[in-house]
Amino acid sequence: MNFFRGVISGQAAGPQPSGAETIQKLCDRVASSTLLEDRRDAVRALKSLSKKYRMEVGTQAMDHLINILQTDRSDSEILGYALDTLYNVICNDEEEEQDESEDENAQKQADDLGLQFTDTFVQDPEHVTLLLTLLEEFDFHVRWPGVKLLTALLKNQGPQIQGIILVSPMGVSRLMDLLADSREVIRNDGLLLLQQLTKGNAAIQKIVAFENAFERLLDIITEEGSSDGGIVVEDCLLLLLNLLKNNSSNQNFFKEGSYIQRMKPWFEVGDDNSGWSAQKVTNLHLMLQLVRVMVSPVNSPGATASCQKSMFQCGLLQQLCTILMATGVPADILTETINTVSEVIRGSQVNQDYFASVNAPSNPPRPAIVVLLMSMVNERQPFVLRCAVLYCFQCFLYKNQKGQGEIVATLLPSTIDANSISAGQLLCGGLFSADSLSNWCAAVALAHALQDNLTQKEQLLRVQLATSLGKPPVSLLQQCTNILSQGDKIVRRGSKVQTRVGLLMLLCTWISNCPIAVTHFLHNQENVPFLTAQISENLGEDERLVQGLCALLLGICIYYNDNSLENYTKEKLKQLIEKRIGKENFVEKLCFITKHELYSRAAQKPQPVFPSPEQMLFDHEFTKLVKELEGVITKAVHKSSEEEKKEEEVKKTLEQHDNIVTQYKELIREQDAQLQELKEQVACMTSQNEQLQATITQQQSQIQQHKDQYNILKLKLAKENQGQSNSQGDGSQVNGLQTEELTQLREEVEELRKQHSLLQTQLGDKDALISSLKSGAAQTAEGPAGGSDNTELLQELEALRSQVQSQSTEIGQLKMERQDLLRRAEVGCSDTLPSSDSSLDAAKMAELESRLGAQTSEMERLKAEVKNLSESRAELEKRLDSTTSTVAILQTEKEKLQTDVQESKKEQDDLLMLLADQDQKITNLKKRLKELGETVEDEDDLDTRDQTDDDDEEDEDED
């Protein structure tokens, strides 16, 4: 123990051992000591020496320290000492202040030393896994140095450590738990650890995002005071940027989780904007960058549009516009806010319309666009701010024809308001000001108002400018060319390369794809000689770019020339180039544009970012125009007049044929659509017909059931008739009746008489019903289905009627027999009969009465059955009538469809014949072109294959 105290306190008796020897002894003590206290003291001593003797401790003690981490897991104190020692060895951050004169090689050597020890530590991936398990310890003395050590490892060997953590079970989840630690120092260092962990690894970024990182980080930002918070807010924002930048999956997750709405309170700045702290500026700058990441032009258009929509709906765009128009906002925050608003509205019609409606809080109120343009053309404003305003104006006009029309309209004579400053007036003022940067910015901004908009290019030709008193107004186009070609004061002001490049870009954008503007440009007799003179001169390096743009402008005059001016037709302009410039020289000057270094830089991204004002020469959209026109202009200049005439003739012929083929294709598409619609109708009607057939089949089965019931009724009725005839035969043998029985018989006969009259009335009703059914059946007998069933049903009803009539006749005979019996009983009432005969007669009479009662009940049941059958018959008749009419309609529709299909087939055959003739002509023309040495595109061949495929499909459908 005295040895350790001596090492730590620096006191020793005798000669002092060297640092390497001391460290060696300490390492031996760590390796050989059996007592935990001895090992702990040795590790504590190594920690105290690790900064001064970094090389020796790292070389000799690293294995022993790692072994301590593996074996002494139960003692948090020794674990903390070991982790701190490893951190001091591996970390490259020098905490002690160093002299300014210290050699840079020493720092580089220290960095290499940290990298070397990191490689030694991660040589076994299990060491990193061990460190991850130690982070689960809640003890502060273990967790905090573990976090710092892992952060240092990630700084030195990020990709390798990321790979080990990625394959480690629950590795990322353990690190995410650091954000939930109640101790702020561990939580804050956990943020730094996650920053290093998520750098450049999309897989880890996704895992961290799905571990609820967005929710936790936004909660921390809110707890720390949002933009007014400290360094912790900055760390959270940096981690959010790591998770979202160039990671479409996390961006979509952020938007779908409604986290964009939680960004709005960040930008609620008060009215008093004085005294912004440096930390607040940094925080707000990162917040604006976070918004830009979500709507960056490099993202997919669908994702960007969705985020732009969410930002407008939640009020985030409105909040940004409030900062834009506020006073007292620092210049760098205002610049970044303008850039952010630019990308939030870029390509979004709804957001662009809202931005156009924003007014600045001035008296009188002015549109925000006007206020921003005033800053852009003001040479006293910072350069980065002017670039940001230009980018904002470009984004406002990007794919916004409505906005382009509004800007151009402020220049037209009918809409100029002398009492207010408009955007068009500011652009014209900047276009002709003494500041070359204002000239360039105004020219580019005005060019964006004409981008891909033929209508506004023609409208801008109407703009007239008053140059000076006493002189007639000149057009804007002529004034731009005058600045390039005249030799007065205006030229000396515009002789700077930046001004001339800006004007040339404006003119090229203006007259490209607009023959009317080309005619107006060529109408000025001085323009073409000036361009040819500029191109043919041998000027310096700076002027070569102007020569290339002049060549591009002259090439546009050739390519989009409609030959309306006799002196400047395509052929005469090409002859002029060949005589005064030379075709090869012309093409060489033209190609210099794309070879320029600043051209490549501008073509990379839409935002104009330049290190200095002198390097603002190219616009992003203009680079696209150059790339599109360079090849076609070169080809147009090299073509001879005869080739051009032949090509024009062939082009016209091909256009005519293309128009005819297009018309036929449209006609065939319309007929295909009609045929498809008819097929769908036929299929629908076929399914309806099948349903009706199924209904008829069901009705037929029901009728068959009724027939079976009729047969059963007939059998029962025949049995009852047979029993009745037997009872009548027995009754005829009765010779006499008792007086009481005779009275009862009279009552029964009277009741039978009433029932008979009732049956006669019901029978008449049935006769009338059967007659009506017969007439209805006769009307529907001509139907396509169910006629035979109706006839059979009528026959069954007739048979039933005849049976009822026969029963009625039998009842009448029975009545007559009873009356005869009554008469005989009255005549021989005084005669006495033997007791045996009387009892026999009484039995016969009782049997007769029972039979009569049974027959009466059977008659009632039959009447009920007849009534039900009549109702079923009526309902069946109604269904058969509707079915018959529906089938007739379907037959008519089917015949009509078949006729239409035949006519369509004939018309298509005629069209195919015409198409075949046209294809043959086109093939001949292509052969002629190929013989003339021209390259023929294969679009028509593709159309012909499409036509053939369509014909095959039609033949298959007809089959």
LINCOR-V523208 format. One record per run of one state. SS is the DSSP state (@ for helix, = for strand, . for the rest). FROM is the first residue (numbers start at 1). TO is the last residue. If there is no record, write none. Layout:
# LINCOR-V523208
ss,from,to
SS,FROM,TO
SS,FROM,TO
This chain:
# LINCOR-V523208
ss,from,to
.,1,1
@,2,9
.,10,18
@,19,32
.,33,35
@,36,49
.,50,53
@,54,71
.,72,75
@,76,90
.,91,103
@,104,121
.,122,124
@,125,134
.,135,139
@,140,156
.,157,157
@,158,167
.,168,170
@,171,180
.,181,183
@,184,197
.,198,201
@,202,223
.,224,225
@,226,228
.,229,230
@,231,244
.,245,247
@,248,256
.,257,260
@,261,267
.,268,277
@,278,294
.,295,300
@,301,313
.,314,315
@,316,325
.,326,330
@,331,345
.,346,348
@,349,357
.,358,358
=,359,360
.,361,365
=,366,367
@,368,376
.,377,382
@,383,397
.,398,400
@,401,409
.,410,412
@,413,415
.,416,422
@,423,431
.,432,435
@,436,448
.,449,453
@,454,460
.,461,463
=,464,465
.,466,473
=,474,475
@,476,485
.,486,488
@,489,494
.,495,496
@,497,511
.,512,514
@,515,523
.,524,524
@,525,536
.,537,540
@,541,559
.,560,565
@,566,568
.,569,569
@,570,580
.,581,582
@,583,595
.,596,596
@,597,602
.,603,612
@,613,615
.,616,619
@,620,638
.,639,640
@,641,731
.,732,738
@,739,782
.,783,786
@,787,827
.,828,834
@,835,931
.,932,938
@,939,958
.,959,959
